[in-house]
Amino acid sequence: MQRQLTFIATALSTIILLMLTMRLNCQPPVQSTPRKPVFINKNSDTARVERGIRAAYGQTAIYLEWQRNTERDLAGYRLFRTTEVIGGTPVNFRLYRDLPLGSQAPLGIADTVFFDANVVIGTRYYYRLRAYSRSGGESDFADSIVTYELARRATPVRPSTSVLLSRRDSSITFEWQKPLDASGFYAFKLYLFNENEVFEESDCIAVSYQISSFTTVDTLRINFNRINSQLQGETGTRVFRLLESGREYRWRVFTLPVGLERFRGASSELAGFRLTVN
């Protein structure tokens, strides 16, 4: 009799344990919610290297970037966009792109960057961002709404191949063409060439912010005989490094029709030259 009772008790315990295990396995997994993503703030149009939302270099596209979330089960981001504004407030954001982690890797684009090429020059776009996890959780929107409007871009003319300077004259004249509606202001930037053309602040040779001529051609002459890293007024040229003979350089122009920090502009393609000093 004792053996039978022991057997029944053991069997009941096994059955209860199996039922509990099955119940636990049938429960849905715990859904994790990522933190709100954070857009990288746009820095000044005259910074040595640009950060945050801006005109993509040499393209009819808007470049967005944000900080990467650190959750282990992060699955990706969802970008929302609108052009509608009521009473000064953007409204009716719609899902624009689902960006699973790694989905842009074949294009060589990081998970925290997006190039919006489906844009029209002269239209202002507004963006919001969410992160989501593998378990289906979704964050709140990023706190900030970022915005940008593309202008028409300039086309570099010269120099584009080589520059020959004498030791007595270290001046170079840069020239570019532009549509008339891109007039207003411009920011010029010159960099020491590197292989991947991704520039750091230390690569920046000069930055100039000037009023644009209301013609189809702009020119800028810079004397590189001394370092001058401070502006004396709102406009002017800063030179951070002296030029070196035998080195290659790259330059671009940002058209800013309504001035600095207005979230409206365009970037030319890079032009380049090799410098020789006699």
C-alpha positions in Angstrom: 0.0 0.0 0.0 2.8 2.4 0.9 4.5 1.7 -2.5 1.2 2.5 -4.3 0.8 5.8 -2.5 4.4 6.7 -3.3 4.0 5.8 -6.9 0.8 7.9 -7.2 2.4 10.9 -5.5 5.4 10.7 -7.8 3.1 10.4 -10.9 1.0 13.4 -9.8 4.1 15.5 -9.2 5.4 14.7 -12.6 2.1 15.5 -14.2 1.9 18.9 -12.4 5.4 19.7 -13.3 4.7 18.9 -17.0 1.6 21.1 -16.9 3.4 24.0 -15.4 6.2 23.7 -18.0 3.7 23.6 -20.9 1.9 26.6 -19.5 5.1 28.6 -19.2 6.2 27.6 -22.7 2.8 28.7 -24.1 3.1 32.2 -22.6 4.2 34.9 -25.0 7.8 36.2 -24.5 8.3 39.3 -22.5 8.3 42.3 -24.9 11.2 44.7 -24.4 10.8 48.4 -25.3 13.9 50.2 -26.6 14.9 53.7 -25.4 13.8 56.6 -27.6 16.5 57.1 -30.3 18.3 60.4 -30.4 18.9 62.4 -33.5 22.4 64.0 -33.8 22.0 67.7 -33.5 22.9 69.7 -36.6 26.0 71.8 -36.0 26.9 75.1 -37.7 27.0 75.3 -41.5 30.5 76.8 -41.1 31.9 73.9 -38.9 35.0 72.2 -40.2 33.0 68.9 -40.5 29.2 68.8 -40.7 27.1 66.8 -38.2 23.4 66.1 -38.1 20.8 66.6 -40.8 22.0 68.3 -43.9 22.2 68.3 -47.7 23.9 65.1 -48.9 27.2 65.9 -50.6 26.8 66.3 -54.4 23.3 64.7 -54.4 19.7 65.7 -54.5 19.1 64.1 -51.1 18.8 64.8 -47.4 21.2 63.2 -45.0 20.0 62.1 -41.5 22.0 60.6 -38.7 21.2 59.5 -35.1 22.9 57.9 -32.1 22.9 54.1 -32.0 20.7 52.4 -29.4 22.6 50.0 -27.1 19.9 47.4 -26.4 21.0 43.9 -27.1 17.8 42.9 -28.8 17.5 46.0 -30.9 16.1 45.1 -34.3 16.1 48.4 -36.2 14.5 51.8 -36.6 11.4 53.2 -38.2 11.6 56.6 -39.9 8.5 58.8 -40.3 8.1 61.8 -42.6 5.7 64.6 -43.4 5.5 67.8 -45.4 2.3 69.0 -43.8 2.3 71.8 -41.3 -0.7 73.3 -39.5 -0.2 76.4 -37.4 3.5 76.1 -37.5 3.5 72.5 -36.3 4.3 69.5 -38.6 1.4 67.0 -38.6 0.3 63.7 -40.1 3.7 61.8 -39.9 3.5 58.5 -41.8 5.9 55.6 -41.7 8.4 56.3 -44.5 11.1 53.6 -44.1 11.6 50.5 -42.0 15.3 50.1 -41.4 16.2 46.7 -39.9 19.7 46.5 -38.6 22.1 45.5 -41.4 19.7 46.3 -44.2 21.8 49.1 -45.6 25.1 47.3 -45.2 25.3 46.2 -48.9 25.3 49.9 -49.8 28.0 50.6 -47.2 25.6 52.7 -45.1 25.5 52.5 -41.3 22.4 51.6 -39.3 22.3 55.1 -37.9 22.3 57.0 -41.2 19.7 57.5 -43.9 19.9 59.2 -47.3 16.5 60.5 -48.4 16.7 60.8 -52.1 12.9 60.9 -52.7 12.8 64.6 -52.2 11.9 67.7 -54.2 14.1 70.9 -54.2 12.2 73.7 -52.4 10.0 71.4 -50.3 10.6 71.2 -46.5 10.6 67.8 -45.0 10.1 66.8 -41.3 11.3 63.6 -39.8 10.6 61.5 -36.6 12.2 58.3 -35.5 11.4 55.2 -33.4 13.5 52.2 -32.5 12.1 48.6 -32.2 13.2 45.3 -30.7 13.2 41.7 -31.9 10.5 40.9 -29.4 8.2 43.5 -31.0 8.6 46.4 -28.6 8.7 49.9 -30.1 10.0 53.0 -28.5 8.4 56.4 -28.3 9.3 58.9 -30.9 12.7 60.6 -30.6 12.2 63.9 -28.7 13.3 66.1 -31.6 11.7 66.5 -35.0 14.4 67.3 -37.6 13.8 69.2 -40.8 15.5 70.3 -43.9 14.8 71.8 -47.3 17.1 71.3 -50.3 18.3 74.2 -52.5 19.9 74.0 -55.9 23.6 73.1 -55.7 26.7 74.7 -57.2 29.1 73.0 -59.7 32.8 73.4 -59.1 34.8 74.8 -62.1 38.4 75.4 -61.0 40.8 74.3 -59.8 40.1 70.7 -60.7 43.4 69.2 -61.7 46.6 70.9 -60.6 47.7 74.2 -59.0 51.2 75.7 -59.4 52.2 78.3 -56.8 55.3 80.4 -56.3 56.7 80.9 -52.9 56.0 84.6 -53.1 52.3 84.2 -53.9 50.2 81.6 -52.0 46.8 82.7 -53.3 44.4 80.4 -55.1 41.2 81.4 -56.9 38.2 79.0 -56.7 35.3 79.3 -59.1 32.0 77.6 -59.3 28.7 77.9 -61.3 25.3 78.1 -59.7 21.7 78.7 -60.5 20.5 82.3 -59.8 18.0 81.0 -57.2 21.0 79.5 -55.2 22.4 83.0 -54.6 22.4 84.5 -51.1 25.3 83.1 -49.1 27.7 80.2 -49.4 30.1 78.2 -47.3 33.3 77.0 -48.9 35.5 74.2 -47.4 38.9 72.9 -48.3 40.3 69.6 -47.1 43.5 67.6 -47.3 42.7 64.6 -49.4 42.4 61.1 -47.9 41.6 57.9 -49.6 38.0 57.4 -48.4 37.1 61.1 -48.6 35.5 61.0 -45.1 37.0 64.1 -43.5 37.9 64.8 -39.9 38.3 68.2 -38.4 42.1 67.9 -38.6 41.8 67.5 -42.4 40.2 70.9 -42.8 42.4 73.5 -44.4 40.0 76.4 -44.7 36.4 77.5 -44.3 34.9 80.6 -45.8 31.4 82.1 -45.4 30.5 84.8 -47.8 27.7 86.7 -49.5 27.1 85.1 -52.9 27.0 87.2 -56.1 23.6 87.4 -57.9 25.1 86.0 -61.0 25.6 82.4 -62.3 29.3 82.4 -61.3 31.0 82.9 -57.9 34.7 83.2 -57.2 36.7 83.1 -54.0 40.4 84.0 -53.6 42.2 82.8 -50.5 45.7 83.6 -49.5 47.3 80.6 -47.7 50.5 82.4 -46.6 49.5 82.3 -42.9 47.1 80.7 -40.5 44.1 82.7 -39.5 41.5 80.7 -37.6 39.3 83.5 -36.2 36.7 85.5 -38.1 36.6 89.2 -37.6 32.9 89.5 -38.5 29.9 87.5 -39.6 31.5 86.7 -42.9 35.1 85.9 -43.8 37.7 83.2 -44.3 39.5 81.0 -41.7 42.7 79.2 -42.6 43.6 76.4 -40.2 46.6 74.8 -41.9 49.2 75.9 -44.5 49.3 74.1 -47.9 52.0 71.6 -48.7 53.6 71.0 -52.0 53.0 67.6 -53.5 49.8 67.0 -51.6 46.3 66.6 -52.9 43.3 68.6 -51.8 39.5 68.5 -52.1 37.0 71.3 -51.9 33.2 71.8 -52.0 30.7 74.7 -51.8 27.5 74.8 -49.8 24.8 77.1 -51.2 22.9 78.7 -48.4 20.2 81.0 -50.1 18.8 82.3 -46.8 22.0 82.3 -44.7 23.4 80.2 -41.8 21.5 77.7 -39.6 18.3 77.9 -41.6 18.1 74.2 -42.4 18.0 75.0 -46.1 20.9 74.5 -48.5 22.8 72.2 -50.9 26.2 70.8 -51.3 28.3 70.6 -54.4 30.3 67.5 -55.4 34.0 67.4 -54.4 36.5 69.0 -56.7 40.2 68.3 -56.3 43.7 69.4 -57.3 47.4 68.5 -56.6 49.5 71.4 -55.4 53.1 72.2 -56.6 55.1 75.0 -55.1 58.1 76.3 -57.0 
